[in-house]
Amino acid sequence: MKTIYVENFGGPEVLAIKDLDLPKIKDDEILIKTMAIGVNPVDTYIRSGWYSGSKIPYVPGFDASGIIIEKGPKINDFNVGNRVYCFKSVSGTYAEKIVVKQGQIYKLPDNLSFEEGAAIGTPYGAAYRALFHKGHAKNGQKVLIHGGSGNVGLAAIKLAKSLNMIVVATAGSEEGKGLCKEAGANLVVGHNIEDFKEEILKFINDGFDIIIEMSAHNNLKTDLEFMAMYSAIVIVGSKGEVPINPRNLMSKDARIMGFVLFNAKNDELLDIHRNLFELFISKRMKPPIVGKTFNLRDAKEAHALVERGSYGKVILKPDN
């Protein structure tokens, strides 16, 4: 089978096509015929060697969707022919076939395409965990989503609107702002304009219950001015240090927390994806936004696009 294989850390050029033997599954594993693969920024970080624990050689990828073609005798919850999507795998997802454990795959709602399914795992898992497991979001609350035009941000907007929350999102371009509006944000503000803080405060003058922060190194000090009483800032991303005054938290009985989706336990992931299934199948939440699609062999171009910045989920498709 064809895979993308990384033997050395580096730029997109290290992503090479390689033929590997079809994997043999164990009793507690499942073999998936891959229909679509989601490309995440974290894939580019690992490929570049940014994560100290990364090992080579490896097949990249965490998100994909496809059809079960074989299962081990210990698998009871899935059958051959099921449409599924995965978050994490045994073998890596940039491949024509993928080996997964039962706790790594979830049933794909019938009303979603394979491309949309490949866009769920990492972005929607992170957004759900940020809003509900960490932020404890409730119906009608007010939420500020910094970096709303990224895949996690767009997922967070849609999840928040499924709870009738009042959503303010920031984005850096007109196209990004348009995607935030399309996802359902009540107000979208360009975070690169000088008076963005004043524009937000005119719309919400008594603070936000939850702030989802994709760029804490840029925004955290300002976020403290946006907090309501008993509120939470949930940090999804940051690229550096930032000094803050803890008294700003004390005066609001507020909290700041960070998380990494990969730390989520299996029962947390099951809760996330069970609820996502219900939201998608009931059409209470809009489907993921799919961006540009590449053939699997063009993974280099897909990574280069993600690193430059793109809108919607970048997808790889094998020749299956």
C-alpha positions in Angstrom: 0.0 0.0 0.0 1.1 3.6 -0.6 1.9 5.8 2.4 3.6 9.0 3.2 6.8 8.2 5.0 9.2 10.5 7.0 12.7 9.3 7.5 14.3 12.7 8.5 12.8 15.8 10.2 12.7 18.9 8.1 10.5 20.9 5.7 7.7 19.5 3.5 10.2 18.0 1.2 10.9 15.1 3.7 7.4 13.8 3.0 8.0 10.9 0.6 5.8 8.3 -1.0 6.7 4.8 0.1 5.1 1.4 -0.6 4.7 -0.6 2.7 3.3 -4.0 3.2 -0.4 -4.2 4.1 -0.6 -4.1 7.9 -1.7 -7.3 9.7 -4.1 -6.5 12.5 -4.1 -7.9 16.1 -7.2 -9.4 17.8 -8.1 -6.0 19.2 -7.5 -3.9 16.1 -9.4 -2.7 13.0 -8.2 -2.2 9.4 -9.7 0.8 7.6 -9.7 1.5 3.9 -8.8 5.2 3.9 -11.2 7.6 2.0 -9.9 11.0 3.3 -7.2 12.2 5.5 -7.2 15.5 7.6 -4.0 17.6 7.6 -3.4 19.4 10.9 -0.9 22.1 11.9 0.4 19.6 14.5 1.4 17.3 11.6 3.7 20.0 10.3 5.2 20.6 13.8 6.0 16.9 14.3 7.5 16.6 10.8 9.8 19.6 11.4 11.1 18.0 14.6 9.5 20.7 16.8 8.3 18.0 19.3 11.2 16.6 21.3 9.6 13.2 21.8 9.0 12.5 18.1 10.7 9.5 16.6 11.6 8.6 13.0 10.9 6.9 10.7 7.1 7.2 10.8 3.9 7.6 8.9 2.3 11.0 9.8 -1.2 11.9 10.7 -4.0 11.6 13.3 -7.2 12.3 11.5 -8.9 10.3 8.7 -12.1 8.7 7.6 -12.9 5.5 5.7 -14.6 2.1 5.7 -13.8 -0.9 7.9 -12.5 -3.8 5.8 -11.3 -6.1 8.5 -11.6 -6.4 12.3 -10.1 -8.6 15.0 -12.2 -11.1 17.0 -12.2 -8.9 20.1 -13.9 -6.0 18.3 -17.7 -5.9 19.2 -18.8 -2.4 18.6 -18.0 -2.1 14.9 -18.6 -4.2 11.8 -17.0 -4.6 8.4 -18.5 -2.0 6.1 -19.1 0.7 8.8 -18.3 4.3 7.8 -15.9 5.6 10.5 -13.5 8.4 11.3 -10.5 8.3 13.6 -8.5 10.4 16.0 -5.1 8.8 16.4 -4.2 5.3 15.1 -1.7 2.5 15.4 -0.1 3.0 12.0 -0.4 6.7 11.1 -3.2 8.1 8.8 -1.3 9.2 5.7 -1.8 5.9 4.0 -4.2 3.9 1.9 -5.0 1.6 4.8 -4.9 2.4 8.5 -4.8 0.2 11.6 -6.7 1.5 14.7 -7.7 0.4 18.1 -11.4 0.4 19.0 -11.0 3.5 21.2 -9.5 5.5 18.3 -12.4 5.4 15.9 -16.0 6.6 15.9 -19.0 6.1 13.6 -19.3 8.7 10.9 -22.8 10.3 10.7 -24.6 9.3 7.5 -25.2 13.0 6.6 -21.5 13.8 6.5 -19.1 13.1 3.6 -15.8 11.3 4.1 -14.0 14.6 3.6 -16.1 16.2 6.4 -15.4 13.2 8.6 -11.7 13.6 8.1 -12.1 17.2 9.4 -13.6 16.2 12.8 -11.0 14.4 15.0 -8.4 17.0 16.1 -10.2 20.3 15.6 -13.6 19.3 16.9 -12.1 17.2 19.7 -10.0 20.2 20.9 -12.9 22.7 20.5 -15.3 20.4 22.5 -12.8 19.7 25.2 -12.0 23.5 25.5 -15.7 24.6 25.7 -17.3 21.8 27.7 -14.7 19.8 29.6 -12.6 22.8 30.6 -14.8 25.8 30.2 -18.1 24.1 31.4 -20.1 26.0 28.8 -23.8 26.5 29.5 -26.8 27.6 27.4 -26.9 31.3 26.6 -23.4 32.2 28.0 -21.1 34.6 26.3 -17.9 33.3 24.7 -15.0 35.1 23.0 -13.1 32.9 20.5 -9.7 34.3 19.5 -8.5 32.9 16.2 -12.0 32.0 15.1 -11.2 31.4 11.5 -8.9 28.4 12.2 -10.3 24.9 12.2 -10.5 24.7 16.0 -11.9 28.2 16.1 -14.6 27.4 13.5 -15.5 24.2 15.4 -15.8 26.2 18.7 -18.1 28.7 17.1 -20.4 26.0 15.8 -20.4 24.1 19.1 -21.1 27.3 21.0 -24.0 28.2 18.7 -25.5 24.7 19.3 -26.0 25.9 22.9 -27.4 29.3 21.8 -24.3 31.0 23.2 -23.5 34.6 22.3 -20.3 34.3 20.2 -17.7 37.0 19.5 -14.9 35.8 17.3 -11.7 37.4 16.0 -10.0 36.8 12.7 -7.1 38.3 10.7 -8.5 38.7 7.2 -11.8 39.4 5.4 -12.0 35.8 4.2 -11.5 34.6 7.8 -14.1 37.0 9.1 -16.5 35.7 6.5 -16.0 32.1 7.6 -16.6 33.0 11.2 -19.9 34.7 10.3 -20.9 31.7 8.2 -20.2 29.4 11.2 -22.6 31.5 13.2 -20.6 34.1 15.2 -22.8 37.1 16.4 -19.9 39.5 16.0 -16.6 39.1 14.2 -13.7 41.6 14.8 -10.4 41.9 13.0 -7.8 41.2 15.7 -5.2 43.2 13.8 -7.1 46.6 14.0 -6.0 49.0 16.7 -9.4 49.5 18.3 -10.6 45.8 18.3 -10.8 45.9 22.1 -13.2 48.9 22.1 -15.3 47.2 19.4 -15.7 44.1 21.5 -16.5 46.0 24.7 -19.2 48.0 22.8 -20.9 44.7 22.0 -20.3 42.9 25.3 -19.7 45.4 28.1 -20.1 43.1 31.1 -17.5 40.5 30.1 -17.3 36.9 28.8 -18.1 33.8 30.7 -15.5 31.8 28.6 -12.6 32.9 26.4 -11.1 30.3 24.0 -7.6 31.5 23.3 -5.6 30.2 20.3 -2.8 32.7 20.7 -2.2 33.4 24.4 1.2 35.0 23.8 -0.5 37.8 21.9 -3.8 38.1 23.7 -3.7 36.9 27.3 -3.1 40.3 28.9 -6.0 41.8 27.0 -8.2 38.8 27.7 -8.0 39.6 31.5 -9.9 42.8 30.7 -12.7 40.9 29.0 -13.5 38.4 31.8 -16.8 38.3 33.6 -17.2 37.2 37.2 -16.4 33.5 37.8 -15.2 33.2 34.2 -12.6 31.0 32.5 -9.8 31.5 29.9 -9.1 28.2 28.2 -5.7 28.2 26.4 -5.6 26.1 23.2 -2.4 27.6 21.7 0.6 29.8 22.6 4.0 30.4 21.2 5.7 32.2 24.0 5.7 33.7 27.5 3.4 36.5 28.6 3.4 38.4 32.0 0.1 38.9 33.7 -1.2 40.4 37.0 -2.8 37.6 39.1 -4.9 40.2 40.9 -7.0 40.6 37.7 -8.0 36.9 38.2 -8.6 37.3 41.9 -10.9 40.2 41.6 -13.2 38.2 39.2 -12.9 34.8 41.0 -11.7 33.7 37.5 -9.4 31.0 36.3 -7.0 30.3 33.4 -6.3 26.8 32.2 -4.5 25.1 29.4 -4.8 21.6 27.9 -3.5 19.3 25.2 -6.1 17.1 23.4 -3.7 14.2 23.4 -3.9 14.1 27.2 -7.6 13.3 27.1 -8.5 9.9 28.5 -10.5 7.4 26.5 -13.7 8.0 28.5 -13.3 11.8 27.8 -12.8 11.1 24.0 -15.8 8.8 23.9 -17.9 11.5 25.6 -16.7 14.1 23.1 -17.4 12.0 20.0 -20.7 10.6 21.2 -21.9 14.1 21.6 -20.5 15.3 18.3 -22.3 12.4 16.6 -25.6 13.5 18.0 -25.0 17.2 17.1 -24.1 16.3 13.5 -26.8 13.6 12.9 -29.5 15.9 14.3 -28.2 18.8 12.2 -28.1 21.0 15.3 -24.5 21.8 14.2 -23.3 22.7 10.8 -20.8 20.2 9.2 -17.0 21.0 9.1 -15.7 23.4 6.4 -13.5 21.5 4.0 -10.8 23.5 2.3 -8.4 22.4 -0.5 -8.1 18.7 -1.3 -4.8 17.1 -2.5 -3.9 13.6 -3.7 -2.0 11.7 -1.1 1.1 11.8 -3.2 1.0 15.6 -3.0 1.3 15.8 0.8 4.3 18.1 0.4 2.1 20.8 -1.2 -0.6 20.2 1.4 1.9 20.8 4.3 3.3 23.9 2.6 -0.3 25.3 2.3 -1.0 24.6 6.0 2.2 26.3 7.0 1.4 29.4 4.9 -2.0 29.6 6.3 -5.3 28.2 4.9 -9.0 28.3 5.5 -11.0 25.2 5.9 -9.6 21.7 6.6 -6.9 20.7 4.1 -7.6 17.1 3.0 -5.5 14.3 1.4 -7.2 11.6 -0.7 -5.6 8.3 -1.6 -6.3 6.6 -5.0 -8.3 3.8 -3.3 
